[in-house]
């Protein structure tokens, strides 16, 4: 995916800012808005989304999914007591 560059900087200068930000944060940019006002430069940037895997604690194990569990462990998860949080708020 290419970085979307907007603002009033020339392409060469904007490319240098892209390299600087990506190297500093070790992430890929989604968009960069470069606004130059005399000596001042305003950089408004957004990074590309990073993949995220949810990890939960189930029956004493930290897991992402239960795909590789055997029948016994799956039954243990199914039979466990699931607790809810009482917020004290009434649903109308």
KEKE-3310 file (N, C-alpha, C; in steps of 0.2 Angstrom, whole numbers, plus 5000, padded with zeros to 4 digits):
npx = (5004:5003:5009:4998:5001:4999:4997:5008:5022:5036:5038:5050:5055:5044:5045:5056:5052:5043:5052:5059:5049:5044:5056:5059:5048:5046:5036:5023:5017:5001:4995:5001:5002:5009:5013:5020:5025:5034:5048:5043:5036:5023:5018:5006:5001:4996:4996:4997:4985:4989:4991:4981:4980:4968:4971:4966:4963:4960:4953:4965:4975:4984:4977:4974:4965:4954:4956:4965:4963:4960:4946:4944:4949:4941:4929:4931:4932:4919:4911:4914:4912:4905:4908:4899:4899:4892:4886:4878:4869:4853:4844:4833)
npy = (4994:5011:5027:5040:5056:5073:5091:5105:5103:5099:5084:5077:5082:5078:5064:5062:5065:5055:5043:5047:5046:5033:5026:5030:5026:5013:5008:5007:5020:5026:5038:5055:5072:5086:5102:5117:5131:5144:5144:5133:5117:5106:5091:5079:5063:5046:5029:5013:5000:4988:4970:4962:4950:4943:4938:4927:4922:4906:4893:4893:4894:4904:4909:4911:4906:4892:4882:4871:4863:4848:4836:4834:4846:4856:4852:4855:4869:4872:4868:4876:4888:4903:4920:4935:4953:4964:4979:4987:4995:4999:4991:4997)
npz = (5000:4996:5003:5006:5002:5006:5006:5006:5002:4992:4982:4984:4996:5004:5003:5010:5023:5025:5025:5037:5047:5046:5049:5062:5070:5066:5059:5045:5036:5033:5029:5026:5030:5025:5030:5026:5033:5031:5041:5048:5050:5049:5053:5050:5053:5049:5054:5046:5050:5062:5063:5075:5088:5098:5115:5127:5144:5148:5157:5164:5155:5143:5128:5110:5101:5102:5093:5092:5103:5112:5114:5128:5134:5127:5132:5146:5145:5140:5151:5162:5175:5170:5174:5177:5175:5187:5184:5191:5185:5179:5166:5155)
capx = (5000:5007:5007:4995:5004:4995:5001:5012:5029:5037:5038:5056:5055:5039:5047:5061:5048:5040:5057:5061:5044:5044:5062:5058:5043:5047:5029:5022:5013:4995:4994:5005:5000:5015:5011:5026:5024:5040:5053:5039:5033:5018:5017:5000:5002:4992:5000:4993:4983:4994:4987:4981:4976:4966:4973:4962:4965:4954:4955:4972:4980:4983:4976:4971:4959:4954:4956:4970:4962:4957:4939:4943:4950:4935:4923:4932:4930:4912:4908:4917:4907:4907:4906:4897:4901:4886:4888:4873:4865:4847:4842:4826)
capy = (5000:5017:5032:5046:5062:5079:5097:5110:5101:5095:5076:5074:5083:5073:5057:5062:5065:5048:5039:5048:5044:5026:5023:5032:5022:5006:5006:5010:5026:5026:5045:5060:5078:5090:5109:5121:5138:5148:5139:5128:5111:5103:5084:5075:5057:5041:5023:5008:4996:4982:4964:4961:4944:4944:4933:4927:4917:4901:4887:4893:4895:4910:4906:4915:4902:4885:4877:4865:4859:4841:4836:4835:4853:4859:4851:4859:4876:4873:4867:4881:4894:4910:4925:4941:4959:4968:4986:4991:4999:4995:4991:4999)
capz = (5000:4996:5007:5003:5004:5004:5009:5001:5002:4986:4982:4987:5004:5008:5004:5016:5029:5026:5027:5044:5052:5046:5053:5069:5074:5064:5056:5039:5035:5029:5026:5028:5027:5026:5029:5027:5034:5032:5044:5052:5046:5053:5050:5052:5049:5052:5052:5044:5055:5063:5064:5082:5090:5105:5119:5133:5149:5148:5161:5166:5149:5139:5121:5106:5099:5105:5087:5093:5109:5111:5116:5135:5136:5125:5137:5152:5144:5140:5158:5167:5177:5167:5179:5173:5179:5189:5185:5196:5181:5177:5159:5154)
cpx = (5004:5004:5004:4998:5000:4999:5004:5019:5030:5038:5044:5057:5050:5041:5053:5058:5045:5046:5059:5056:5044:5050:5061:5054:5042:5040:5028:5017:5007:4994:4999:5003:5005:5013:5017:5023:5030:5045:5049:5036:5029:5016:5011:5000:4998:4996:4995:4991:4988:4989:4987:4977:4975:4968:4969:4965:4959:4957:4962:4977:4979:4983:4973:4965:4960:4954:4960:4968:4959:4950:4939:4944:4944:4929:4924:4930:4922:4908:4910:4911:4909:4904:4904:4899:4894:4888:4883:4868:4859:4846:4835:4823)
cpy = (5006:5022:5038:5052:5069:5085:5101:5109:5098:5088:5074:5076:5079:5066:5056:5061:5058:5043:5040:5045:5036:5023:5024:5028:5015:5004:5010:5015:5024:5033:5050:5067:5083:5098:5113:5128:5142:5143:5133:5123:5107:5096:5081:5069:5051:5034:5018:5003:4990:4976:4963:4954:4944:4937:4933:4922:4912:4895:4887:4894:4901:4908:4912:4912:4895:4880:4871:4861:4853:4841:4837:4843:4857:4858:4855:4866:4877:4872:4872:4886:4900:4915:4931:4947:4963:4975:4990:4995:4995:4996:4992:4996)
cpz = (5000:5001:5003:5006:5001:5008:5004:5000:4995:4987:4986:4994:5007:5008:5009:5023:5030:5028:5035:5049:5052:5050:5060:5073:5071:5062:5049:5039:5031:5025:5029:5025:5030:5025:5031:5027:5036:5035:5048:5048:5051:5049:5054:5049:5053:5050:5050:5050:5056:5065:5072:5083:5097:5109:5126:5138:5150:5152:5162:5161:5145:5131:5117:5103:5102:5099:5088:5099:5108:5114:5124:5137:5133:5129:5143:5151:5144:5147:5163:5169:5174:5172:5174:5178:5181:5189:5189:5192:5179:5170:5159:5148)
residu = (UNK:UNK:UNK:UNK:UNK:UNK:UNK:UNK:UNK:UNK:UNK:UNK:UNK:UNK:UNK:UNK:UNK:UNK:UNK:UNK:UNK:UNK:UNK:UNK:UNK:UNK:UNK:UNK:UNK:UNK:UNK:UNK:UNK:UNK:UNK:UNK:UNK:UNK:UNK:UNK:UNK:UNK:UNK:UNK:UNK:UNK:UNK:UNK:UNK:UNK:UNK:UNK:UNK:UNK:UNK:UNK:UNK:UNK:UNK:UNK:UNK:UNK:UNK:UNK:UNK:UNK:UNK:UNK:UNK:UNK:UNK:UNK:UNK:UNK:UNK:UNK:UNK:UNK:UNK:UNK:UNK:UNK:UNK:UNK:UNK:UNK:UNK:UNK:UNK:UNK:UNK:UNK)
# end
